[in-house]
Amino acid sequence: MDENLPVRACVGCSFCCRKARCGLALRLYGSGSRGERCPSLVYHDDRWWCKVIEHARGPLHEQYVAELYIGAGCCCGLNTDRQNIPTPEMLDNPPVQGDSKRRGARRRAGVPVDWKKAFDTLSESIGRQWVSGDMLFLISKSLEAETRPEVVLAFLDGVKRTRQKHVQDFMG
């Protein structure tokens, strides 16, 4: 395992569950609307839990644990929720983020944007993060619908170039 990307124990912050529904939730509930919390995500004992996993028994429980990597830990460097596990109230009433006056200031100031560099940086950043193979497939399909095939190949190449071996094995 790469020491640059430590895997820390899960603290029940729900970061991964809130970023994208897992395969189990997609099968049970569908994709849901943007920002909609997974119906299986419940908060008790000062942490988030999956009620499907909590209530499953026997081989089904074992299958779900293996499928969802329950207990495998957290390897996402962008997960700031680990330090302060959000409560349902915090998620339902998020603080306003960013200064709207600064958005787009670079473009208004006439600074040209190097889109190729931005695209390369984005694809490499995605490669370093905990993004599932399914999500990469959906992103590439969206790119394919919007642009040329070589752009999709450039995106996937950037992701593969920076994807850690254990993340590739873990997430596909």
Backbone as JSON Lines, residues from 0, in Angstrom:
{"i":0,"aa":"M","n":[0.84,-1.18,0.0],"ca":[0.0,0.0,0.0],"c":[0.88,1.24,0.0]}
{"i":1,"aa":"D","n":[0.46,2.28,-0.69],"ca":[1.21,3.52,-0.82],"c":[1.08,4.35,0.45]}
{"i":2,"aa":"E","n":[2.22,4.75,1.03],"ca":[2.19,5.55,2.27],"c":[1.68,6.97,2.02]}
{"i":3,"aa":"N","n":[1.65,7.41,0.75],"ca":[1.16,8.75,0.44],"c":[-0.35,8.87,0.62]}
{"i":4,"aa":"L","n":[-1.03,7.75,0.67],"ca":[-2.48,7.77,0.78],"c":[-2.89,6.86,1.93]}
{"i":5,"aa":"P","n":[-2.81,7.34,3.17],"ca":[-3.11,6.47,4.31],"c":[-4.59,6.11,4.38]}
{"i":6,"aa":"V","n":[-4.85,4.92,4.81],"ca":[-6.22,4.47,5.04],"c":[-6.45,4.52,6.53]}
{"i":7,"aa":"R","n":[-7.4,5.35,6.93],"ca":[-7.71,5.52,8.35],"c":[-9.04,4.83,8.65]}
{"i":8,"aa":"A","n":[-9.22,4.44,9.88],"ca":[-10.44,3.75,10.3],"c":[-11.66,4.63,10.01]}
{"i":9,"aa":"C","n":[-12.75,3.99,9.67],"ca":[-14.01,4.7,9.43],"c":[-14.51,5.26,10.77]}
{"i":10,"aa":"V","n":[-14.94,6.52,10.75],"ca":[-15.48,7.14,11.96],"c":[-16.98,7.39,11.84]}
{"i":11,"aa":"G","n":[-17.58,6.95,10.72],"ca":[-19.02,7.11,10.55],"c":[-19.44,8.52,10.21]}
{"i":12,"aa":"C","n":[-18.65,9.23,9.41],"ca":[-18.97,10.62,9.08],"c":[-19.92,10.73,7.89]}
{"i":13,"aa":"S","n":[-20.15,9.67,7.15],"ca":[-21.05,9.57,6.0],"c":[-20.53,10.28,4.75]}
{"i":14,"aa":"F","n":[-19.27,10.68,4.75],"ca":[-18.7,11.4,3.6],"c":[-18.9,10.62,2.31]}
{"i":15,"aa":"C","n":[-18.49,9.35,2.29],"ca":[-18.57,8.57,1.05],"c":[-20.03,8.34,0.66]}
{"i":16,"aa":"C","n":[-20.9,8.09,1.62],"ca":[-22.31,7.85,1.32],"c":[-23.0,9.09,0.77]}
{"i":17,"aa":"R","n":[-22.55,10.26,1.2],"ca":[-23.15,11.5,0.73],"c":[-22.6,11.94,-0.62]}
{"i":18,"aa":"K","n":[-21.41,11.47,-0.97],"ca":[-20.81,11.85,-2.26],"c":[-21.47,11.11,-3.41]}
{"i":19,"aa":"A","n":[-21.77,9.85,-3.22],"ca":[-22.41,9.05,-4.27],"c":[-23.07,7.84,-3.63]}
{"i":20,"aa":"R","n":[-24.23,7.5,-4.12],"ca":[-24.9,6.3,-3.61],"c":[-24.12,5.07,-4.02]}
{"i":21,"aa":"C","n":[-24.04,4.12,-3.12],"ca":[-23.36,2.86,-3.41],"c":[-24.24,2.01,-4.32]}
{"i":22,"aa":"G","n":[-23.67,0.92,-4.82],"ca":[-24.42,0.02,-5.69],"c":[-25.66,-0.54,-5.02]}
{"i":23,"aa":"L","n":[-25.55,-0.85,-3.75],"ca":[-26.69,-1.38,-3.0],"c":[-27.83,-0.36,-2.95]}
{"i":24,"aa":"A","n":[-27.51,0.88,-2.62],"ca":[-28.53,1.93,-2.56],"c":[-29.13,2.2,-3.94]}
{"i":25,"aa":"L","n":[-28.31,2.14,-4.98],"ca":[-28.84,2.33,-6.33],"c":[-29.83,1.23,-6.68]}
{"i":26,"aa":"R","n":[-29.52,0.0,-6.28],"ca":[-30.45,-1.11,-6.56],"c":[-31.74,-0.97,-5.75]}
{"i":27,"aa":"L","n":[-31.61,-0.52,-4.51],"ca":[-32.79,-0.42,-3.65],"c":[-33.65,0.81,-3.93]}
{"i":28,"aa":"Y","n":[-33.0,1.97,-4.16],"ca":[-33.73,3.23,-4.22],"c":[-33.58,4.0,-5.52]}
{"i":29,"aa":"G","n":[-32.71,3.55,-6.41],"ca":[-32.44,4.31,-7.62],"c":[-31.44,5.43,-7.32]}
{"i":30,"aa":"S","n":[-31.21,6.27,-8.3],"ca":[-30.18,7.29,-8.14],"c":[-30.62,8.46,-7.27]}
{"i":31,"aa":"G","n":[-31.9,8.68,-7.12],"ca":[-32.37,9.8,-6.3],"c":[-32.08,11.13,-6.98]}
{"i":32,"aa":"S","n":[-32.56,12.2,-6.4],"ca":[-32.3,13.52,-6.96],"c":[-31.02,14.08,-6.36]}
{"i":33,"aa":"R","n":[-30.44,15.03,-7.04],"ca":[-29.17,15.6,-6.6],"c":[-29.29,16.15,-5.18]}
{"i":34,"aa":"G","n":[-28.37,15.77,-4.33],"ca":[-28.36,16.25,-2.96],"c":[-29.28,15.49,-2.02]}
{"i":35,"aa":"E","n":[-30.06,14.56,-2.55],"ca":[-30.96,13.78,-1.71],"c":[-30.18,12.75,-0.91]}
{"i":36,"aa":"R","n":[-30.42,12.71,0.38],"ca":[-29.74,11.76,1.25],"c":[-30.26,10.35,1.01]}
{"i":37,"aa":"C","n":[-29.36,9.39,1.06],"ca":[-29.74,7.98,0.9],"c":[-30.72,7.61,2.01]}
{"i":38,"aa":"P","n":[-31.83,6.97,1.67],"ca":[-32.81,6.58,2.7],"c":[-32.26,5.62,3.74]}
{"i":39,"aa":"S","n":[-31.19,4.9,3.43],"ca":[-30.61,3.96,4.39],"c":[-29.64,4.62,5.37]}
{"i":40,"aa":"L","n":[-29.27,5.86,5.11],"ca":[-28.3,6.54,5.96],"c":[-29.02,7.09,7.19]}
{"i":41,"aa":"V","n":[-28.63,6.58,8.36],"ca":[-29.26,6.98,9.63],"c":[-28.2,7.44,10.61]}
{"i":42,"aa":"Y","n":[-28.58,8.35,11.49],"ca":[-27.66,8.9,12.48],"c":[-28.1,8.48,13.88]}
{"i":43,"aa":"H","n":[-27.21,7.8,14.58],"ca":[-27.41,7.49,15.99],"c":[-26.07,7.16,16.61]}
{"i":44,"aa":"D","n":[-25.98,7.25,17.91],"ca":[-24.73,7.01,18.65],"c":[-23.6,7.92,18.15]}
{"i":45,"aa":"D","n":[-23.96,9.17,17.81],"ca":[-23.0,10.19,17.37],"c":[-22.24,9.83,16.1]}
{"i":46,"aa":"R","n":[-22.85,9.04,15.22],"ca":[-22.24,8.71,13.94],"c":[-23.31,8.26,12.96]}
{"i":47,"aa":"W","n":[-22.94,8.13,11.71],"ca":[-23.85,7.69,10.65],"c":[-23.69,6.19,10.43]}
{"i":48,"aa":"W","n":[-24.8,5.54,10.11],"ca":[-24.83,4.11,9.88],"c":[-25.69,3.82,8.66]}
{"i":49,"aa":"C","n":[-25.49,2.64,8.08],"ca":[-26.35,2.16,7.0],"c":[-27.33,1.18,7.61]}
{"i":50,"aa":"K","n":[-28.62,1.53,7.58],"ca":[-29.59,0.65,8.24],"c":[-29.76,-0.68,7.51]}
{"i":51,"aa":"V","n":[-29.45,-0.73,6.21],"ca":[-29.51,-2.01,5.5],"c":[-28.45,-2.95,6.06]}
{"i":52,"aa":"I","n":[-27.24,-2.42,6.25],"ca":[-26.16,-3.24,6.81],"c":[-26.49,-3.63,8.24]}
{"i":53,"aa":"E","n":[-27.04,-2.71,9.01],"ca":[-27.38,-3.0,10.41],"c":[-28.41,-4.12,10.53]}
{"i":54,"aa":"H","n":[-29.36,-4.19,9.59],"ca":[-30.46,-5.14,9.71],"c":[-30.23,-6.45,8.94]}
{"i":55,"aa":"A","n":[-29.27,-6.46,8.05],"ca":[-29.0,-7.69,7.29],"c":[-28.36,-8.73,8.2]}
{"i":56,"aa":"R","n":[-28.63,-9.99,7.94],"ca":[-28.09,-11.07,8.76],"c":[-27.5,-12.16,7.87]}
{"i":57,"aa":"G","n":[-26.61,-12.95,8.44],"ca":[-26.06,-14.13,7.77],"c":[-25.29,-13.81,6.5]}
{"i":58,"aa":"P","n":[-25.45,-14.68,5.5],"ca":[-24.69,-14.51,4.25],"c":[-24.99,-13.18,3.53]}
{"i":59,"aa":"L","n":[-26.22,-12.7,3.66],"ca":[-26.56,-11.43,3.03],"c":[-25.76,-10.29,3.65]}
{"i":60,"aa":"H","n":[-25.65,-10.3,4.98],"ca":[-24.84,-9.3,5.68],"c":[-23.39,-9.38,5.23]}
{"i":61,"aa":"E","n":[-22.86,-10.59,5.15],"ca":[-21.47,-10.78,4.71],"c":[-21.27,-10.28,3.28]}
{"i":62,"aa":"Q","n":[-22.26,-10.54,2.43],"ca":[-22.17,-10.1,1.03],"c":[-22.14,-8.57,0.96]}
{"i":63,"aa":"Y","n":[-23.04,-7.9,1.7],"ca":[-23.08,-6.44,1.69],"c":[-21.8,-5.83,2.24]}
{"i":64,"aa":"V","n":[-21.29,-6.4,3.34],"ca":[-20.06,-5.9,3.95],"c":[-18.91,-5.98,2.94]}
{"i":65,"aa":"A","n":[-18.82,-7.1,2.24],"ca":[-17.76,-7.27,1.24],"c":[-17.96,-6.32,0.06]}
{"i":66,"aa":"E","n":[-19.19,-6.22,-0.42],"ca":[-19.48,-5.37,-1.58],"c":[-19.19,-3.9,-1.31]}
{"i":67,"aa":"L","n":[-19.51,-3.44,-0.11],"ca":[-19.38,-2.01,0.21],"c":[-18.08,-1.69,0.96]}
{"i":68,"aa":"Y","n":[-17.23,-2.7,1.15],"ca":[-15.95,-2.5,1.83],"c":[-16.14,-1.93,3.25]}
{"i":69,"aa":"I","n":[-17.19,-2.39,3.91],"ca":[-17.45,-1.96,5.28],"c":[-16.26,-2.37,6.13]}
{"i":70,"aa":"G","n":[-15.72,-1.42,6.88],"ca":[-14.57,-1.69,7.74],"c":[-13.23,-1.5,7.05]}
{"i":71,"aa":"A","n":[-13.24,-1.2,5.73],"ca":[-11.98,-1.03,4.99],"c":[-11.32,0.3,5.32]}
{"i":72,"aa":"G","n":[-12.08,1.25,5.84],"ca":[-11.49,2.53,6.24],"c":[-11.66,3.61,5.19]}
{"i":73,"aa":"C","n":[-11.06,4.76,5.48],"ca":[-11.2,5.95,4.66],"c":[-9.84,6.32,4.07]}
{"i":74,"aa":"C","n":[-9.81,6.49,2.76],"ca":[-8.55,6.87,2.11],"c":[-8.7,8.18,1.33]}
{"i":75,"aa":"C","n":[-9.77,8.92,1.56],"ca":[-10.01,10.16,0.81],"c":[-9.34,11.33,1.52]}
{"i":76,"aa":"G","n":[-8.36,11.9,0.87],"ca":[-7.65,13.04,1.45],"c":[-8.49,14.29,1.56]}
{"i":77,"aa":"L","n":[-9.6,14.36,0.83],"ca":[-10.46,15.55,0.88],"c":[-11.56,15.45,1.94]}
{"i":78,"aa":"N","n":[-11.58,14.37,2.69],"ca":[-12.63,14.17,3.69],"c":[-12.31,14.96,4.96]}
{"i":79,"aa":"T","n":[-12.88,16.14,5.07],"ca":[-12.69,16.97,6.27],"c":[-13.74,16.66,7.33]}
{"i":80,"aa":"D","n":[-14.74,15.86,6.98],"ca":[-15.79,15.52,7.94],"c":[-15.3,14.57,9.03]}
{"i":81,"aa":"R","n":[-14.16,13.94,8.82],"ca":[-13.61,13.02,9.83],"c":[-13.38,13.72,11.16]}
{"i":82,"aa":"Q","n":[-12.96,14.98,11.12],"ca":[-12.65,15.7,12.36],"c":[-13.91,16.18,13.07]}
{"i":83,"aa":"N","n":[-14.97,16.4,12.33],"ca":[-16.2,16.92,12.91],"c":[-17.38,16.23,12.21]}
{"i":84,"aa":"I","n":[-17.79,15.1,12.74],"ca":[-18.86,14.32,12.1],"c":[-20.14,15.16,12.07]}
{"i":85,"aa":"P","n":[-20.66,15.41,10.86],"ca":[-21.85,16.25,10.76],"c":[-23.09,15.56,11.31]}
{"i":86,"aa":"T","n":[-23.9,16.32,12.0],"ca":[-25.18,15.82,12.5],"c":[-26.23,16.01,11.41]}
{"i":87,"aa":"P","n":[-27.4,15.42,11.55],"ca":[-28.46,15.65,10.55],"c":[-28.79,17.14,10.41]}
{"i":88,"aa":"E","n":[-28.77,17.87,11.53],"ca":[-29.07,19.31,11.48],"c":[-28.02,20.05,10.65]}
{"i":89,"aa":"M","n":[-26.76,19.67,10.79],"ca":[-25.69,20.32,10.03],"c":[-25.86,20.05,8.53]}
{"i":90,"aa":"L","n":[-26.28,18.84,8.19],"ca":[-26.46,18.5,6.77],"c":[-27.7,19.16,6.19]}
{"i":91,"aa":"D","n":[-28.74,19.3,7.01],"ca":[-29.98,19.9,6.52],"c":[-29.88,21.42,6.41]}
{"i":92,"aa":"N","n":[-28.97,22.03,7.15],"ca":[-28.79,23.49,7.13],"c":[-27.31,23.83,6.93]}
{"i":93,"aa":"P","n":[-26.76,23.55,5.74],"ca":[-25.33,23.8,5.55],"c":[-25.02,25.29,5.54]}
{"i":94,"aa":"P","n":[-23.81,25.67,5.99],"ca":[-23.43,27.08,5.97],"c":[-23.24,27.54,4.52]}
{"i":95,"aa":"V","n":[-23.47,28.82,4.29],"ca":[-23.26,29.38,2.97],"c":[-21.77,29.43,2.72]}
{"i":96,"aa":"Q","n":[-21.34,28.88,1.6],"ca":[-19.91,28.8,1.33],"c":[-19.52,29.72,0.19]}
{"i":97,"aa":"G","n":[-18.32,30.27,0.3],"ca":[-17.76,31.06,-0.8],"c":[-18.27,32.47,-0.85]}
{"i":98,"aa":"D","n":[-17.51,33.29,-1.46],"ca":[-17.88,34.68,-1.64],"c":[-18.29,34.85,-3.1]}
{"i":99,"aa":"S","n":[-19.57,35.09,-3.34],"ca":[-20.06,35.16,-4.72],"c":[-19.39,36.27,-5.51]}
{"i":100,"aa":"K","n":[-18.85,37.3,-4.83],"ca":[-18.19,38.38,-5.54],"c":[-16.88,37.92,-6.15]}
{"i":101,"aa":"R","n":[-16.26,36.86,-5.56],"ca":[-14.98,36.38,-6.08],"c":[-15.15,35.37,-7.2]}
{"i":102,"aa":"R","n":[-16.31,34.78,-7.34],"ca":[-16.53,33.79,-8.38],"c":[-16.39,34.45,-9.74]}
{"i":103,"aa":"G","n":[-15.61,33.85,-10.57],"ca":[-15.43,34.38,-11.91],"c":[-14.56,35.61,-11.99]}
{"i":104,"aa":"A","n":[-13.93,36.02,-10.88],"ca":[-13.11,37.23,-10.88],"c":[-11.95,37.11,-11.85]}
{"i":105,"aa":"R","n":[-11.36,35.91,-11.95],"ca":[-10.25,35.71,-12.88],"c":[-10.69,36.0,-14.31]}
{"i":106,"aa":"R","n":[-11.83,35.47,-14.7],"ca":[-12.3,35.69,-16.07],"c":[-12.64,37.15,-16.31]}
{"i":107,"aa":"R","n":[-13.28,37.79,-15.34],"ca":[-13.63,39.2,-15.51],"c":[-12.4,40.08,-15.56]}
{"i":108,"aa":"A","n":[-11.33,39.65,-14.9],"ca":[-10.09,40.43,-14.89],"c":[-9.32,40.25,-16.19]}
{"i":109,"aa":"G","n":[-9.8,39.4,-17.1],"ca":[-9.15,39.23,-18.38],"c":[-8.0,38.24,-18.37]}
{"i":110,"aa":"V","n":[-7.87,37.46,-17.3],"ca":[-6.81,36.46,-17.24],"c":[-7.26,35.26,-18.07]}
{"i":111,"aa":"P","n":[-6.51,34.89,-19.1],"ca":[-6.94,33.76,-19.93],"c":[-6.83,32.45,-19.16]}
{"i":112,"aa":"V","n":[-7.74,31.55,-19.43],"ca":[-7.76,30.25,-18.78],"c":[-7.14,29.23,-19.73]}
{"i":113,"aa":"D","n":[-6.17,28.49,-19.24],"ca":[-5.57,27.41,-20.02],"c":[-6.44,26.17,-19.79]}
{"i":114,"aa":"W","n":[-7.43,25.95,-20.66],"ca":[-8.4,24.89,-20.46],"c":[-7.78,23.51,-20.52]}
{"i":115,"aa":"K","n":[-6.77,23.32,-21.39],"ca":[-6.12,22.02,-21.46],"c":[-5.44,21.7,-20.13]}
{"i":116,"aa":"K","n":[-4.73,22.67,-19.58],"ca":[-4.06,22.46,-18.3],"c":[-5.1,22.21,-17.2]}
{"i":117,"aa":"A","n":[-6.18,22.97,-17.21],"ca":[-7.23,22.79,-16.21],"c":[-7.84,21.39,-16.32]}
{"i":118,"aa":"F","n":[-8.09,20.94,-17.56],"ca":[-8.66,19.61,-17.79],"c":[-7.7,18.52,-17.31]}
{"i":119,"aa":"D","n":[-6.41,18.66,-17.66],"ca":[-5.41,17.69,-17.23],"c":[-5.32,17.63,-15.7]}
{"i":120,"aa":"T","n":[-5.33,18.8,-15.07],"ca":[-5.26,18.86,-13.6],"c":[-6.48,18.2,-12.98]}
{"i":121,"aa":"L","n":[-7.65,18.45,-13.54],"ca":[-8.89,17.85,-13.04],"c":[-8.85,16.33,-13.17]}
{"i":122,"aa":"S","n":[-8.49,15.82,-14.33],"ca":[-8.48,14.37,-14.51],"c":[-7.45,13.71,-13.6]}
{"i":123,"aa":"E","n":[-6.29,14.33,-13.41],"ca":[-5.29,13.77,-12.51],"c":[-5.75,13.83,-11.06]}
{"i":124,"aa":"S","n":[-6.45,14.89,-10.69],"ca":[-6.98,15.02,-9.33],"c":[-8.02,13.94,-9.07]}
{"i":125,"aa":"I","n":[-8.88,13.69,-10.03],"ca":[-9.89,12.63,-9.89],"c":[-9.19,11.29,-9.73]}
{"i":126,"aa":"G","n":[-8.09,11.1,-10.46],"ca":[-7.35,9.84,-10.35],"c":[-6.78,9.6,-8.97]}
{"i":127,"aa":"R","n":[-6.47,10.67,-8.24],"ca":[-5.88,10.52,-6.91],"c":[-6.94,10.36,-5.82]}
{"i":128,"aa":"Q","n":[-8.19,10.59,-6.13],"ca":[-9.24,10.55,-5.12],"c":[-10.0,9.23,-5.17]}
{"i":129,"aa":"W","n":[-10.86,9.08,-4.22],"ca":[-11.69,7.89,-4.08],"c":[-12.92,8.06,-4.95]}
{"i":130,"aa":"V","n":[-12.78,7.72,-6.22],"ca":[-13.87,7.83,-7.18],"c":[-14.06,6.44,-7.76]}
{"i":131,"aa":"S","n":[-15.27,5.94,-7.7],"ca":[-15.52,4.57,-8.15],"c":[-15.39,4.44,-9.66]}
{"i":132,"aa":"G","n":[-15.15,3.22,-10.1],"ca":[-15.11,2.93,-11.53],"c":[-16.42,3.27,-12.19]}
{"i":133,"aa":"D","n":[-17.53,3.05,-11.46],"ca":[-18.84,3.4,-12.02],"c":[-18.95,4.9,-12.26]}
{"i":134,"aa":"M","n":[-18.46,5.7,-11.32],"ca":[-18.51,7.14,-11.48],"c":[-17.63,7.58,-12.65]}
{"i":135,"aa":"L","n":[-16.45,6.98,-12.78],"ca":[-15.58,7.31,-13.91],"c":[-16.27,6.97,-15.23]}
{"i":136,"aa":"F","n":[-16.98,5.84,-15.26],"ca":[-17.72,5.45,-16.46],"c":[-18.78,6.51,-16.79]}
{"i":137,"aa":"L","n":[-19.53,6.95,-15.77],"ca":[-20.57,7.96,-16.0],"c":[-19.98,9.29,-16.47]}
{"i":138,"aa":"I","n":[-18.86,9.69,-15.89],"ca":[-18.2,10.93,-16.32],"c":[-17.76,10.8,-17.76]}
{"i":139,"aa":"S","n":[-17.13,9.67,-18.11],"ca":[-16.65,9.5,-19.47],"c":[-17.8,9.44,-20.46]}
{"i":140,"aa":"K","n":[-18.93,8.83,-20.09],"ca":[-20.11,8.8,-20.97],"c":[-20.67,10.21,-21.17]}
{"i":141,"aa":"S","n":[-20.66,11.01,-20.1],"ca":[-21.12,12.39,-20.22],"c":[-20.2,13.19,-21.13]}
{"i":142,"aa":"L","n":[-18.89,13.0,-20.97],"ca":[-17.93,13.66,-21.85],"c":[-18.13,13.22,-23.29]}
{"i":143,"aa":"E","n":[-18.38,11.93,-23.48],"ca":[-18.56,11.38,-24.82],"c":[-19.76,12.03,-25.52]}
{"i":144,"aa":"A","n":[-20.81,12.29,-24.75],"ca":[-22.01,12.91,-25.32],"c":[-21.79,14.38,-25.65]}
{"i":145,"aa":"E","n":[-20.88,15.02,-24.93],"ca":[-20.67,16.45,-25.08],"c":[-19.5,16.84,-25.98]}
{"i":146,"aa":"T","n":[-18.58,15.91,-26.24],"ca":[-17.34,16.28,-26.91],"c":[-16.84,15.16,-27.82]}
{"i":147,"aa":"R","n":[-15.61,15.25,-28.23],"ca":[-14.99,14.28,-29.14],"c":[-14.41,13.09,-28.37]}
{"i":148,"aa":"P","n":[-14.3,11.92,-29.04],"ca":[-13.76,10.73,-28.37],"c":[-12.35,10.92,-27.82]}
{"i":149,"aa":"E","n":[-11.52,11.72,-28.49],"ca":[-10.15,11.91,-28.0],"c":[-10.13,12.65,-26.66]}
{"i":150,"aa":"V","n":[-11.14,13.45,-26.38],"ca":[-11.22,14.13,-25.09],"c":[-11.51,13.11,-23.98]}
{"i":151,"aa":"V","n":[-12.38,12.16,-24.27],"ca":[-12.68,11.1,-23.31],"c":[-11.41,10.28,-23.03]}
{"i":152,"aa":"L","n":[-10.7,9.95,-24.1],"ca":[-9.46,9.17,-23.92],"c":[-8.42,9.96,-23.13]}
{"i":153,"aa":"A","n":[-8.32,11.26,-23.37],"ca":[-7.38,12.1,-22.61],"c":[-7.77,12.13,-21.14]}
{"i":154,"aa":"F","n":[-9.07,12.22,-20.85],"ca":[-9.56,12.22,-19.46],"c":[-9.18,10.91,-18.76]}
{"i":155,"aa":"L","n":[-9.52,9.78,-19.4],"ca":[-9.24,8.48,-18.8],"c":[-7.74,8.24,-18.66]}
{"i":156,"aa":"D","n":[-6.95,8.72,-19.61],"ca":[-5.5,8.6,-19.51],"c":[-4.97,9.38,-18.31]}
{"i":157,"aa":"G","n":[-5.47,10.59,-18.1],"ca":[-5.05,11.39,-16.95],"c":[-5.4,10.73,-15.64]}
{"i":158,"aa":"V","n":[-6.58,10.11,-15.58],"ca":[-6.99,9.41,-14.36],"c":[-6.09,8.19,-14.13]}
{"i":159,"aa":"K","n":[-5.88,7.39,-15.17],"ca":[-5.05,6.18,-15.03],"c":[-3.62,6.52,-14.64]}
{"i":160,"aa":"R","n":[-3.1,7.61,-15.19],"ca":[-1.71,7.99,-14.92],"c":[-1.47,8.25,-13.44]}
{"i":161,"aa":"T","n":[-2.48,8.75,-12.73],"ca":[-2.29,9.13,-11.33],"c":[-3.01,8.21,-10.34]}
{"i":162,"aa":"R","n":[-3.77,7.27,-10.84],"ca":[-4.54,6.38,-9.97],"c":[-3.6,5.44,-9.21]}
{"i":163,"aa":"Q","n":[-3.73,5.41,-7.91],"ca":[-2.94,4.53,-7.07],"c":[-3.37,3.08,-7.32]}
{"i":164,"aa":"K","n":[-2.45,2.14,-7.28],"ca":[-2.76,0.74,-7.55],"c":[-3.83,0.2,-6.6]}
{"i":165,"aa":"H","n":[-3.71,0.5,-5.3],"ca":[-4.71,-0.03,-4.37],"c":[-6.07,0.63,-4.55]}
{"i":166,"aa":"V","n":[-6.1,1.89,-4.99],"ca":[-7.38,2.55,-5.26],"c":[-8.0,1.94,-6.5]}
{"i":167,"aa":"Q","n":[-7.17,1.67,-7.52],"ca":[-7.66,1.02,-8.74],"c":[-8.26,-0.34,-8.4]}
{"i":168,"aa":"D","n":[-7.55,-1.14,-7.59],"ca":[-8.04,-2.46,-7.21],"c":[-9.31,-2.36,-6.36]}
{"i":169,"aa":"F","n":[-9.37,-1.35,-5.48],"ca":[-10.47,-1.17,-4.55],"c":[-11.72,-0.63,-5.25]}
{"i":170,"aa":"M","n":[-11.53,0.39,-6.1],"ca":[-12.67,1.09,-6.69],"c":[-12.92,0.74,-8.15]}
{"i":171,"aa":"G","n":[-12.01,0.05,-8.81],"ca":[-12.22,-0.29,-10.22],"c":[-11.83,0.82,-11.14]}
